[in-house]
């Protein structure tokens, strides 16, 4: 009994190391999430092929997304009909560049601000880098709930609600297949078709 209590405390300390968090789940579920976070947090070199939809409550669209992440550097290629054309967003810690739109290339301090200015999209790209792996973004409080499969089903952070609709359980550790993020009228939906780790 004493060992079980100490193990549970150890898991909770591990999960709250990055940011305050409230979680609902059994000790076994929390332990599994701690293991997932330990394995996936350092894996920052990957490519995701997906379909993405964005909406502001009045206007929106969908398209295909190729997202390559290399530590702090990112490279997005989005192909219409989301914007009626293809565009390329890339950058890192020193700023972002957006090509493929009228008047381009466009530059900004980060990808999120650049997309908001150029397209009116509200996409939390800094956090989405973590959320897409089923992880909490570092640096701010989060609430996490789990489904019957003991994997995250709901994450609330920075005013956004992130729903995990399905998981690719053929991969170890498991990674999300469908990630739906919303904040007020803004919605971002990513349906992942494939992961490649580098």
N, C-alpha and C positions, 0 to 999 in steps of 0.2 A: 504494500500500500504506500509506504514511504517512498519507494523507488518510483512508482507510477506518478506520485505527486511531483517529485523532483524532475522527472522526465517531462511532464506537462509544463512545468515552469521554464525549463530549458528551451522547449519549443516556442513558448510565447515570447521569451526574451529574444530569441533568434528572429522571430517575425516582426518584432517591434524595433529592431535595430536601426532601420532606415528612417522610419516615420511612425508617429503614433497611429495605431490601427485598432479597429474593433472588428472582431471576427466571430462568426457563429459557426461552430462545427465541433466535432468530437476531437479528442486528443489525437486519434489516429489520423483524422483529416488534416489537422493542423500540422502534424509531423510530416505528412506527405507534401503539404504545401511548402514547408520549410525546405524540404529536400529539393522540390522543383525550383524554388527560388535560388538555392545555392548552386544548382547545376546550370540554370539558364541565365542568371544575372551576368556572368562573365562572357557569355556567348554573344558577341557584338559584331560578328562578321557573317552576314547571311543575305540571301535573296528570297523574296516572296513574290510569287505570281498570284494575282487576285483580281476579283471584280470589286469595284468601289462605287458607291452611290453617295452623293452629298445633297443635302437639302437645307434651305433656310426657312422652311415653312411655307414659302410662296413659290420659289423656283428651285429646280434641282435637275439632276441628271445622273447618268451612270456611265461607266467605261471600264476599261481594263487597266490594271496597275502592275508595273514591275518596280519593285522597291529593293534596292541594293543598299545595305548598311555595312560600312567598314569603320568600326569604332565611332568616332564623332562625325565622320563624313557620310553623306547620304546621296543617293541618286534615285530620283523618281521619274519614270516615264509613264505618262497617262495618255491613253488613246481614246478618242471620242467614242460615242457621241456625248460624253460628259460636257465638253466645251465645243463640240462641233469640229474639233481638230485635235491633233496630238500636241502635247507640250512636255518639256523636260525641265525638271526642277532639281538642282544639285547645289551642294554647299557643305558647310561644316561650321566649326567654331568661329570662323572669321566672316561669316555672312552667307547669303544665298543668292543664286542666280536663276532666273526663270526665262526660258527660251520657248519660242513657238507661238507667242501671242502678238497681236498687233502692237507696234511701238516697242517691241523687244530688241535685244534682251533687257530684262528688268532686274534691278538689284535691290537687296534689302538686308537688314541686320540679321534676320533669321527667316526660316521658311514660313512660319506661321503668319508673321506680319506681312510678308510678301504676297502670300496667297490671299489674305484679307484685302490688301490694297488692290491687287490686280484683278481678282475674281469675285470679291465679296464673300469668299468662303471662310467659315470659322472652323478650322481643323486643328486640334491640339497636337501638332506633330511631335513636339518634344516629349509629351506624355505617351502618345500613341506608340512610340518606339518601345516602351515597356509594356503597355497594355496589350499590344498585339501578341506578346509572348505569355500573357496571362499573369503579369507581374504588376505590382504597384510601382508607380514612378517615385523616385526618391525625392525627399525634401518637403513633403506636405502630408497632412493626415489623410487616412484612407479608411473606408469601411469595406469589408469583404465578406461575402456569403458564399456558401457552397451548395452544390446540387447533390442529388442522390448518388451520383458517380464519384463523390468526394473531390470533385474539381470545382474551381471557382465558377459561380453562376452570375454573380453581380459584384461589381466594384464601383464604389462612389469615391471620387477624388476631384479636387479643384472645381467643384460645381458640376462635373460631368458624371453621368451614370453610364456605366459600361456593362453591357449584357454579353455573356458568353453563351451563344445559342447551341454550339456544337464544338467538339474537340476531335483532333486527329489522334486517336488513341493507339494507332499503329506505330507512332513515334515514341521514343523514350528519351527524355521525359515528354509527356504529352504537351502539345501546343494547340492553341485555338484554331478552329476552322472558320467560325463565324463570329465576328466582333461587331456589336452595334453600340455606338456611343452617341449620347444625346445630352444637350444642355439647352433648356428652353426650346426655341423653335429650330435649333440647329441639330442636324442628324448626320452622322457619318457611319456608313455600313461597309464593312470589308468582309468579303467571302473569299477565303484563301483557298487557292487551288493547288498550291505546292510550296514547300519549304526546301531550301538548299542551304546547308551550313558550310561555311568555309573556314 
